Amino acid sequence: MDEALRELEAQKKRAALRALAHVESGMTVGLGSGSTARYAIREMGRRVKEGELTHLSAVASSEASAALARDLGIPLVELSASGVDVVIDGADELTESLDAIKGLGGALTREKIIAARAKTFILIGDERKLVGELGERSPVPVEVIRFGWRATLADLGELGCEVIPRQDDRGDFFVSDNGHLVLDCHFGRRLRAHELAAEVRAIPGVIEHGLFLGMATHAYVAAPEGVLEFARRA
Amino acid sequence: MDEALRELEAQKKRAALRALAHVESGMTVGLGSGSTARYAIREMGRRVKEGELTHLSAVASSEASAALARDLGIPLVELSASGVDVVIDGADELTESLDAIKGLGGALTREKIIAARAKTFILIGDERKLVGELGERSPVPVEVIRFGWRATLADLGELGCEVIPRQDDRGDFFVSDNGHLVLDCHFGRRLRAHELAAEVRAIPGVIEHGLFLGMATHAYVAAPEGVLEFARRA
């Protein structure tokens, strides 16, 4: 691993550690997906193992995160009607006002289902993820029902983006943990995110999209000079 | 079968026949689900077999309708980006302004995916389905992701309804053709349907709901005195 990459990984880890300060014994914690979230899960596992955190339970947003949590001895539960105390998750793009694009890992629907029921929703990432306006770099991932996907793709394209069905490593359709397809919507410009979110949501065949607007309460963004903190204004 | 029931079935068949006047050779037709839609599919199959309709292709909204179409020799295709020419489908509740509640058969998501891409969308039913305002009798069915369903149920309940997970004949969860659960939302009162539709759609975990607003172009409603016709005002 080269020096820049090693430094980046060290940064992600620092952001994850800052987020973990919100996790206390007895809490139910939502586990995110993706590389930065994995640092948080590993550290949580260490604290559980060493008895620093007790009576913790966790809800996993992906099969991969569930497997990691099981390996580490973190007790998993189903999401209940009372939701979770805190979620720690990564972001693909993030603004200082805490709007985000998520889902490049393909777990957006479960991530949003959990995050919408969290008292505290913390996003973590490195400074490459920080943007002035959403859409500067990332496509907006949209999870869709396979039935009629060509028609759904056409309707998404009408919103002014190039729509690319996500593929797996073998060139087949990527299939989410829920059994659905993901269409990546490349706008290549700054988004009017709230308006777009409603338009996407209204298309029959769409299950969920990767715009997480007004949901996060905190963000920790790792930069060379240290971890930048953002919190939602009350 | 008693006389009243026989008369009801004859009425449904008359409504289905009226809808079929919109189907011409060479068209792509969306096949609905449910008992009234089955009359339309059977008559379509007869016309295909006897050569009255040629070069017809059909998109089925449920596995059950697909099986019936195959039995009858109606060629099935996938929904393409260009949509379908005409859909003939049943409704659980229907207003004279052509808003409807659908989905008591559990095929609401595929039905809506097809109907949203139809040039002509015809609802058929008998007069028991006709209401002044949606919500007078039927619950609003909502298809949801199984993951986190208790939290989704709780959020739906916040909208002011009693939410009952749909069960199959054996008392297990009903599972849709898409692999999801259906939660029946009983409001027991007239609905502000457009507002409600947007609120339901915004809940993470919701895939689709059974409110079909501003979608149908025609309705044929069978009554003892004959088939009532309704058409969307241009």
Chai-1 contact restraints between the chains, C-beta under 6 A:
chainA,res_idxA,chainB,res_idxB,connection_type,confidence,min_distance_angstrom,max_distance_angstrom,comment,restraint_id
A,L79,B,G148,contact,1.0,0.0,6.0,A-B,restraint_1
A,L79,B,A151,contact,1.0,0.0,6.0,A-B,restraint_2
A,S80,B,R150,contact,1.0,0.0,6.0,A-B,restraint_3
A,A81,B,R150,contact,1.0,0.0,6.0,A-B,restraint_4
A,A81,B,A151,contact,1.0,0.0,6.0,A-B,restraint_5
A,A81,B,A154,contact,1.0,0.0,6.0,A-B,restraint_6
A,R110,B,F147,contact,1.0,0.0,6.0,A-B,restraint_7
A,K112,B,P204,contact,1.0,0.0,6.0,A-B,restraint_8
A,I113,B,G148,contact,1.0,0.0,6.0,A-B,restraint_9
A,I113,B,P204,contact,1.0,0.0,6.0,A-B,restraint_10
A,I113,B,G205,contact,1.0,0.0,6.0,A-B,restraint_11
A,A116,B,P204,contact,1.0,0.0,6.0,A-B,restraint_12
A,R117,B,A151,contact,1.0,0.0,6.0,A-B,restraint_13
A,I145,B,N178,contact,1.0,0.0,6.0,A-B,restraint_14
A,F147,B,R110,contact,1.0,0.0,6.0,A-B,restraint_15
A,G148,B,L79,contact,1.0,0.0,6.0,A-B,restraint_16
A,G148,B,I113,contact,1.0,0.0,6.0,A-B,restraint_17
A,R150,B,S80,contact,1.0,0.0,6.0,A-B,restraint_18
A,R150,B,A81,contact,1.0,0.0,6.0,A-B,restraint_19
A,A151,B,L79,contact,1.0,0.0,6.0,A-B,restraint_20
A,A151,B,A81,contact,1.0,0.0,6.0,A-B,restraint_21
A,A151,B,R117,contact,1.0,0.0,6.0,A-B,restraint_22
A,A154,B,A81,contact,1.0,0.0,6.0,A-B,restraint_23
A,N178,B,I145,contact,1.0,0.0,6.0,A-B,restraint_24
A,G179,B,G179,contact,1.0,0.0,6.0,A-B,restraint_25
A,R201,B,R201,contact,1.0,0.0,6.0,A-B,restraint_26
A,P204,B,K112,contact,1.0,0.0,6.0,A-B,restraint_27
A,P204,B,I113,contact,1.0,0.0,6.0,A-B,restraint_28
A,P204,B,A116,contact,1.0,0.0,6.0,A-B,restraint_29
A,G205,B,I113,contact,1.0,0.0,6.0,A-B,restraint_30
A,I207,B,I207,contact,1.0,0.0,6.0,A-B,restraint_31
